[in-house]
Amino acid sequence: MNCEVMKKTSVYKYIGAFMLVWLLFGKANCSDSAIIIFQEPGCPTGGVSMVEGCGCFSVPSDYHGGFIFISQGNDIAFYTDDGCNGDPDTRFSNDEKECNPFVWRSYFIFCS
């Protein structure tokens, strides 16, 4: 097995484990949204940063390779500035998957 396949398999295991824990503890039924941010482009490659909840969060400095947003009926807004300052650059109202690099530095998950 080559290294690229092993890397992708490892990332899939992390995502699978996260989703399993999320389901086992009933998180899939709550109103909190979640975002998985990838370190490298291609979804999923490299490291993974996962956040569940509401409010403003910083994008880890070396994690700009892509993301998967699980909406749960909530919106997310991305900002090019730290601390969710200024006007949002982009906003999504549904589940979203982007596997290309992005420049956003923070995001706000709006929960109802």
Helices and strands as residue ranges (DSSP letters): H 3-24, G 27-29, E 34-40, E 45-52, E 55-58, E 66-70, E 75-79, G 82-84, E 90-92, E 96-98, E 106-110
